[in-house]
Amino acid sequence: MFELVGRRVKIVKGKYKGETGTIVEETGYTEGYGVVCKIRLDNGHTGEWSADFFEVL
């Protein structure tokens, strides 16, 4: 399985579009939207996004 924890990502839609951060935990999976990850953004905000909201850099 592809390990995402520690990977750099960019948010591609929503309120934080354009922000970059680091995946700190894989928290689940949603049917049709893929893996859900807890991401710590470079601006200090931490949240959970499904794979359709971010791209791995």
Buried (B, 14 or more C-beta within 10 A) or exposed (E): EEEBEEBEBBBBEEEBEEBBBBBBBBEEEEEEEEBBBBBBBEEEEEBEBBBEBBEEE
